[in-house]
Amino acid sequence: MVSDKLLNPGQVGRELAPMFGKAVGSWTITRWVVEGVALRDGGRLKLKAIRLPAGYRISMADVESFIAELTRDRTGERPALDAKGRAARADAELEQSGW
């Protein structure tokens, strides 16, 4: 992250303008950092950011990762899980099948 340029929420919103057709408001970006967005499984996905005295700073790599994860959630693709999540999913599938 050291080599990636850190932007404030307003700058991130302007960088996203070509993707959304217009600039995304800085408060929307801040809301993604603080509150996140609701996922279909009931969880929340938050945009990674660094909190400095002058406000949040966000890398575009983190924004791209956030949008990719949100897209996977909205399109129905199963998100990549860590070992604990895979084990929980396997346990649930076994229990559902009667094991």
C-alpha positions as CSV (number, residue, x, y, z in Angstrom):
1,M,0.0,0.0,0.0
2,V,3.0,2.3,0.4
3,S,3.5,2.5,-3.3
4,D,-0.2,3.1,-4.0
5,K,-1.3,6.7,-4.0
6,L,-3.8,7.4,-1.2
7,L,-6.8,9.6,-2.0
8,N,-9.4,11.3,0.1
9,P,-13.0,10.3,-0.4
10,G,-13.7,13.3,-2.8
11,Q,-10.8,12.3,-5.0
12,V,-12.0,8.6,-5.0
13,G,-15.5,9.8,-6.0
14,R,-14.1,11.7,-8.9
15,E,-11.9,8.8,-10.0
16,L,-15.1,6.6,-10.1
17,A,-17.0,9.1,-12.4
18,P,-16.2,7.2,-15.6
19,M,-17.6,4.0,-14.1
20,F,-20.8,5.5,-12.7
21,G,-21.4,8.2,-15.3
22,K,-20.9,10.9,-12.7
23,A,-18.8,11.6,-9.6
24,V,-19.7,9.6,-6.5
25,G,-20.3,11.8,-3.5
26,S,-17.6,12.0,-0.8
27,W,-20.2,11.1,1.8
28,T,-21.1,8.0,-0.1
29,I,-17.4,6.9,-0.1
30,T,-17.2,7.7,3.6
31,R,-20.4,5.7,4.3
32,W,-18.8,2.7,2.5
33,V,-15.8,3.1,4.9
34,V,-17.7,3.6,8.1
35,E,-20.9,1.6,7.7
36,G,-20.2,-0.6,4.6
37,V,-22.9,-2.0,2.4
38,A,-25.3,-4.8,3.2
39,L,-24.5,-8.2,1.6
40,R,-27.0,-10.8,0.6
41,D,-26.0,-13.1,3.5
42,G,-26.7,-10.4,6.0
43,G,-23.1,-9.3,6.5
44,R,-21.6,-6.0,5.7
45,L,-18.7,-5.2,3.3
46,K,-16.6,-2.2,4.2
47,L,-14.2,-0.2,2.1
48,K,-10.7,-0.4,3.5
49,A,-9.3,3.0,4.5
50,I,-6.7,4.6,6.7
51,R,-7.9,7.2,9.2
52,L,-5.6,10.2,9.5
53,P,-6.2,13.5,11.4
54,A,-7.1,15.1,8.1
55,G,-9.7,12.4,7.2
56,Y,-9.8,9.0,5.5
57,R,-7.3,8.0,2.9
58,I,-8.1,5.3,0.4
59,S,-6.1,3.4,-2.2
60,M,-7.7,2.8,-5.6
61,A,-6.6,-0.9,-5.3
62,D,-8.8,-1.1,-2.2
63,V,-11.7,0.5,-4.1
64,E,-11.3,-2.0,-7.0
65,S,-11.3,-4.9,-4.5
66,F,-14.4,-3.5,-2.8
67,I,-16.3,-3.1,-6.1
68,A,-15.2,-6.6,-7.2
69,E,-16.4,-8.2,-4.0
70,L,-19.7,-6.3,-4.1
71,T,-20.2,-7.4,-7.7
72,R,-19.6,-11.0,-6.8
73,D,-22.2,-10.7,-4.0
74,R,-24.7,-9.1,-6.3
75,T,-24.2,-11.5,-9.2
76,G,-24.7,-14.6,-7.1
77,E,-21.1,-15.9,-7.2
78,R,-19.9,-17.4,-4.0
79,P,-17.2,-15.2,-2.5
80,A,-13.8,-16.8,-1.8
81,L,-13.8,-18.0,1.8
82,D,-10.9,-18.6,4.2
83,A,-10.4,-22.1,5.7
84,K,-12.8,-21.4,8.6
85,G,-15.5,-20.2,6.2
86,R,-15.0,-23.2,3.9
87,A,-15.3,-25.6,6.9
88,A,-18.5,-23.9,8.1
89,R,-20.0,-24.1,4.6
90,A,-19.1,-27.8,4.3
91,D,-20.6,-28.5,7.8
92,A,-23.8,-26.7,6.8
93,E,-24.0,-28.7,3.5
94,L,-23.4,-32.0,5.3
95,E,-26.0,-31.2,8.0
96,Q,-28.5,-30.2,5.3
97,S,-28.0,-33.5,3.5
98,G,-28.6,-35.5,6.7
99,W,-25.1,-36.2,7.9
